[in-house]
Amino acid sequence: MNDSAQSAVTLQPSEYYLLRLRPPPDNYLLLGIALFVFSAANLVIYGVVQIAVKRIATRHHTFILLFSHGIADIGFLTQMVWLSLEIIFQYRLLVPLKLDTFMLRLFGRSSNYHYLMIALNRAHSLLFPFSYTHFWNRRRSVIVSSLLCWALGTLHSIYVVYIFEVDDKARVIHMPSVLSFSLIDVTAKGGEASTRLEKILQGIVAIPTILVYIIISFGLLWTRITKSSSVKSTSTSQPRKDPEGRIRLFVICFLSTVPTAIVYVIGYVIPQTPPYGSYAASVSYVIAYSASAHFLLSISSLVRKYLPFRLTNDSVQLFTQSASHGGEIRAIRLAPPFV
């Protein structure tokens, strides 16, 4: 860091120190506005899809897990909207640095743990459908699984932000759209120690998620090759009678993980040189964390059916009648189960 950059930073001695910067160049204002519009648009789309997912979750417990995952993604996108406002107002919206970093990592890491839990859910549904009905069809089991993802994400973020040793004087100047939202941690243990730790913890989550989807793919391929009917014959519940629907939901969940995996791999291989490299990385993160909503909206007919602006009187009446009769299975007529 050069002398001018050092002089531009004023760190308070308290734990929640603030960051002050010299005014950024004019083109950063345009970048901030573009990031704000892009992030806010994806946030609104995700919010609309989240309403549909919440409605479906009252009938299909699997969507409770998807709803919890959506909360994490929406929280991350909200942080990106705030980052764009920081850029637009030239960093006059000062907030505690560690709190910024903690909130971004909390939502981001919780979302990653949800990816792993959703992958396990889909593997159980497709490869072991009979035992799946005894565990995942219980609302309590799905809620506990969602809370576990949040607990792991919270512990992950607390350790990286508050427990891992940090030297305030070693921190680098904040550039627009750095992925850590406020500053890239430069710790007393070395300039890349925090980044290395974060990559290790991300890999612990990402690698098992990828392995689970690989196992599912090989399992489905093996079933098709051997012309096995085990998935259909071992299923006793109504949703299990729609193998195409289960596979379609598997495709949605798998495709939702692909953008995030690509972003992380690129982050490992290509250095994110500020300001424009970091800005491009932030845009890619918005795409990655909004991918789930876009795939649900484009592929799932059930999600589209429950959108607030697409509900018809007939569908509302059908849903109301099914609920008043103790949730009879005829409500499934709205769309194929799960999708």
N, C-alpha and C positions, 0 to 999 in steps of 0.2 A: 504494500500500500504506500503510495507516495505521500509527501508532506501535505499537499493540498487536500487529499482525501482524508487524511488523519485529522486535519483541522476542521473538516466539515462535520465531523461526528462529535457529538457531545453525549457522553454516557453518564447517567446519574449513579451514585454509589449504591442505591437501593437494589433489592433483588429484581424488582420490576422496573428496570431502567428504560428510558425512552431514547429514541433515535431521532436525531435532527440532521437534515441534509441540505446542501445547497440546492437551489431550484434546478430541476432537470431541464434539458433542452426542449425547445418547442415541439419537436416531433414526438416526444414522449407523451404529450397531451393527446395527440391523435391516436397513438397506440393505446393509451388508457381508455379513451372513448370507445375504440373498437373492441377492446377486451371487455369493457362494461356491457356493451350491447350484446356481444356474443355470449358472455356468461349469464346475463340476465335472461336472455331468450331461452337458453337451455334450462335455466332454473325454473322458468314459468312452465315450460313443456313438462319437465319432470314433476312439478307440483300437480299438474292436471292428471298425469298418469298415476301419480301417487294416490289421488282420490279414487280412481278406479280400482287400484290394487287394494286399497283399504276396504272397499265395498266387497270385493271378491273374497277377501280374507275372512269375512264372516261366514262364508260357505265352504271354502277350501283352505285348510290350515296351512298348506304349503305356502300360500301367499302371505302368511304372517311373517315368514322369513324374508320374503321379497320386500314386504313393506318395511321391515326393520332395516334392511339393506338400503332401501330408498331414502330413509331418514339420514343415514350416514352420507350418501351421495349428495343429498340436498344440502346438508351442512357444509360439505366440501365446496360445492358450487357457491354457496353463500359467502364463504371466505374468499373465493376468487372474485366475486362481485365487490367485496370490500377492498381487495387489493387494487382493483381497477379504480376505485374511488380515491385511494391513496395516490395513485399516479395522476389522476385528473386534478386533484387539489394540491399537487406537489408536496405530498407528505406532511401536510399540516394537520391531518387527522391522526394524531399521535396516540397510540395505545401501548400498553405494556408489551415489551418484546416477547418475553417468555410466554405470556398468555396467548399472543398471536400464534406463536410456533406450536404451542400445546394444542390449541383448538384445531389448527389445520391438520396436525398429525393425528389427533384423536379421531376426527372424521375419516381421514384417509386410511389409517390403519384399521379402524373398525370396519370400513368397507371391504378391505382386503380379507379380513377374517370371515366376513359374510360370504365372500366368494368361495372360500374353502368349505364353509358349512353348507352352502347351496350345492356345491359339487358333490359332497358326501350324501346329501339328500337325493340328488338325481341318481347317483350310483346305486343307492339303496332301492330306489323306486324301480329302476330298470333291471338290475341284476338279482335283487332279492325281494320281489314284490310282496310275497306273503308276509315275511317278517316286517316289511315296511309298513303295512297296514296296522300292525300292533304297536308301533312306536310313533311314527310321524302323523298318524291320524288323530293323535291325542293333542289337543290344544296346548296343554301344559308342557308337553315335550318340545313343541316348536318354540314356545315362548322362552323356555329355559335355554334352548339352543341359541336363540337370538341374544338373550342377555349375556350368554357366555362370550359371544363375539364382541359385544361392547366392553365386557370386563377385560378381555385380552387386549383389545385396542387401547383401553385406558391405561392398563399396566405398561404396555409398550411405550405409550407417549410419556407417561410420568417418568419412566426410567431414562429415556433419551433426553428429555427436556430438563428435568429437575434433579435427577440423581447423578447422571453422568457429569463428571467434573467439567466446569466451564470457567475459563478465564476471560473476564469481561474485556480486558485490554487486548486480547487476541482475536476479537471478533472483527470481521471484515465489513466494509461499507455496504450498505443496502443498495442494491441495484433494482431497477424495475422488474417485477415479475419473477424474482428468484423463487425457486420451488419451495423453499422453507418459509415463504410468505414475508418474513421480516428480515432475517439474516441467515446465512449459512453458518452453522455452528463451527467455530474454530476453537477447539478445546485446548486445555493446558496439556493434554497428552499428545498434541500434534495437530497440524492444520487440517488433516484429512481424517482424523480419528472419528469424529461424529458422523461424517458421511459414510465411512467404512462400516461403522456400527449399524447405521440405518440400512445399508445394503444387505448386511448379514441378516438382520431381523426381517427384512422384506423377503429375502430368499427363503427363510424358514417357512414362510406362509405360501409364497408363490410356487415353489417346487412341488410340495404335496398337492396343491390344487391342480397343477398341470398333470401330475402323475395320476390323479383320480380320473381326470377326463380321458387320459390315454387308456386307462383300464376300462372305462365305460365303452370307449370306441372299440377296443379289441373284443370286449364282451359281446357287444351288439354284432360285430362282424362274425364272431364265432357262432353266435346263435343263428345268424342268417345262413352261414355256410352249412352248418349241421342240420338246418331246418328244424331247429328245436322249437317246441311249443311250450316250454317251461314257463315263460313269462305269462302266457295266457292261462295255462291250466292251473297254476298255483295261486292265481288271483281270485279272491272271493268278493271283493267290494266293487261297487258300480264304477268308480273312476278307473279301476284297473282294466276294465273292458275296452278301454280306448288306448291301445298301444301306440297308435299314431299320435294321439294327443300328448302322451308322455314323451315320446321322442321329439315332438315339436317343442315342448317346454325345455327339454334337454338342449336342443339347438339354440334356443333363446339364451339360456344361461351360459352355454359355452361361448357363443358369439359375444356376449357381454364382457367376458373376461379377456377376449383377444386384444382390444385396444389398450387396456391397462397393461397387459403383458408386453405389448410392443413398445409402449412408452417407457416402461422400466428397462427393457433391454437396450433401447436407444440411449437412455440415460447412463447406463453402465459403459457403453462403447464410445459414445460421442460426448466430449466435454461440452457443458452448457455455458458457453462464454457470454457473459453479460455485455451489453444489455439485450441484444437481439436474440442471442441463443437462449437466454433465460425467458425472454418474452415468448418465443416460439414454443418452448417447453411448457409454459403455462397454458398456452392455447391448446396444446395437445392433451394436457391434463384435464381441461374442461371437456374435451371430446371424450376422453376415456371415462370420466366419472359421470357423464350423461348418456353413455352408450346403452346402459340397461334400459332406460326409459324409451329410447328410440327403437330398440329391438322389440320391446314389449308392445309398443304402439303400432309398429309396422307388421308384426307377425301374429300377435295374439288377437283373435277375434273377440275373445271374452273381455279383454281389457278395453277394446274399442266399444264394446257393447255397454260397458259401465262408465264410460266417460260422461261427465256431468252435462255436456252440451249435446250428447248423442242419445241420451235416454228417451225413449218414446213412452207414450202412455201404456201401450200394450206390455212392454217389458217391465215397466214399473209395477203394473197390476199383477203380472205373473210372479215377479219377485215377492210382492206383498202377500199374494195368496199362498205361495209356498212357505213363507215365514209364518203366516198365521196358522198353517196346518202342521206346525212342528218341523218345518224345514224338509218337506217331502222332496224326493229326488226329481220330481218333474221340473224343478227350477233349472235343472241341467239343460233343458231344452233351449235355454238362451244361447248356448254355444257348446261345443265339445268340452268335456271336462278338462280343466286346467288351462286350456288355451282358447 
